[in-house]
Amino acid sequence: MKSNTHPKYEAVVFNDLASGVKFLTKSTVSSKKTIEWEDGNTYPVIDVEISSESHPFYTGKQRIMDSAGRVERFNARFKGFGGKK
């Protein structure tokens, strides 16, 4: 096999910015930002906006969106679009 064809696979800490939860896993991504983990070792940290700890599909907590206002704005905006010629 050729050497240096695959990315480095190492332990990385992912930090969920939405919930504040951090978890250690292995990945090919890396970062210059590091953190000292519970085991005393230092690992690269990847900040993610959303993970399984904060995503509504996994948590079961849905956000209620104002869809009625969106529909009304859409209908007002495209009121005469596609009408008969």
Backbone torsions as a table, in degrees:
resi	resn	phi	psi	omega
1	MET	NA	148.6	177.1
2	LYS	-73.2	143.3	176.2
3	SER	-90.8	157.8	177.9
4	ASN	63.3	29.2	177.6
5	THR	-100.0	-20.9	-178.0
6	HIS	-107.4	146.6	177.5
7	PRO	-68.8	158.7	-179.9
8	LYS	-70.9	128.9	-178.7
9	TYR	-106.7	110.5	-173.7
10	GLU	-141.3	168.9	178.5
11	ALA	-71.3	135.6	-178.1
12	VAL	-140.8	145.7	174.8
13	VAL	-100.3	127.5	174.7
14	PHE	-100.9	130.2	-178.5
15	ASN	-111.2	113.5	177.7
16	ASP	-80.7	112.7	-176.9
17	LEU	-70.7	-26.7	-178.0
18	ALA	-74.7	-39.1	-176.3
19	SER	-109.7	-15.6	-179.3
20	GLY	82.9	5.2	-179.1
21	VAL	-81.7	139.3	176.6
22	LYS	-119.2	140.2	176.3
23	PHE	-140.8	145.2	-177.4
24	LEU	-97.8	128.9	177.5
25	THR	-150.6	-177.6	177.0
26	LYS	-108.6	143.8	-178.0
27	SER	-158.9	166.5	175.8
28	THR	-92.6	-9.1	177.0
29	VAL	-79.1	154.5	179.8
30	SER	-141.7	168.8	-178.9
31	SER	-151.9	153.7	175.7
32	LYS	-80.8	-20.6	178.2
33	LYS	-76.9	132.5	-177.8
34	THR	-126.4	164.8	178.1
35	ILE	-146.1	147.5	174.3
36	GLU	-88.2	123.2	-176.1
37	TRP	-87.8	174.4	-177.6
38	GLU	-59.4	-27.3	-179.0
39	ASP	-83.9	0.4	178.4
40	GLY	92.5	-8.8	179.2
41	ASN	-87.4	157.1	178.0
42	THR	-102.5	131.0	-178.1
43	TYR	-129.0	154.1	172.6
44	PRO	-67.2	147.7	-179.3
45	VAL	-114.8	133.6	173.8
46	ILE	-115.5	120.0	177.4
47	ASP	-86.5	126.4	177.6
48	VAL	-119.8	144.3	-178.0
49	GLU	-73.9	-31.8	-176.9
50	ILE	-149.0	142.9	176.9
51	SER	-141.5	-171.8	-180.0
52	SER	-64.9	-19.7	178.7
53	GLU	-75.8	-22.4	-176.9
54	SER	-124.4	-5.6	-179.0
55	HIS	-76.0	132.9	-177.1
56	PRO	-57.5	-30.4	179.9
57	PHE	-62.9	-39.8	-177.6
58	TYR	-86.7	-29.7	-177.5
59	THR	-89.2	-22.5	-178.1
60	GLY	81.6	4.7	179.7
61	LYS	-103.2	108.1	-179.2
62	GLN	-92.6	145.4	172.0
63	ARG	-88.5	137.1	178.0
64	ILE	-89.0	121.9	-178.6
65	MET	-103.8	151.4	178.6
66	ASP	-81.3	77.0	-177.8
67	SER	-78.0	-25.5	-179.8
68	ALA	-63.3	-44.3	178.4
69	GLY	-64.4	-36.4	178.8
70	ARG	-66.0	-43.9	-179.6
71	VAL	-63.9	-43.5	179.3
72	GLU	-62.7	-41.8	178.1
73	ARG	-64.9	-40.5	178.7
74	PHE	-61.9	-48.3	-179.0
75	ASN	-63.4	-39.1	178.5
76	ALA	-66.9	-37.4	-177.3
77	ARG	-70.0	-40.9	-176.0
78	PHE	-109.2	35.2	-175.9
79	LYS	-58.1	-49.2	-176.2
80	GLY	-98.8	5.7	-176.8
81	PHE	-74.3	133.6	176.7
82	GLY	77.1	17.7	-179.9
83	GLY	-72.6	173.6	179.7
84	LYS	-68.9	145.1	-179.2
85	LYS	-97.2	NA	NA
